[in-house]
């Protein structure tokens, strides 16, 4: 019975961590996600079911569809790839430092 409970607890923990993840990202310049311009500063990105919720403090400032990709190797630092249009910087992807996770935004 004890082994069954330990197995269930490990399974529940695995599901809980797979269901959502969060990462901190520091934007150094005004950046656009899903048409919303974000001011420079630190943000927390929460991932849930192919959606990215970008939070500043306790407030969600933008929600966007996102594709989570896994690289063969870990990224040493967090980096952001932009596309420029009319002097605006739209976030195309974020490579999360210390992980092999890449977030691709559908702007």
PyMOL commands that set and color helices and strands:
alter all, ss='L'
color gray80, all
select helices_A, chain A and resi 2-19
alter helices_A, ss='H'
color red, helices_A
select strands_A, chain A and resi 20-27+31-33+36-38+41-48+51-56+59-70+79-85+88-95+101-105
alter strands_A, ss='S'
color yellow, strands_A
deselect
rebuild
show_as cartoon
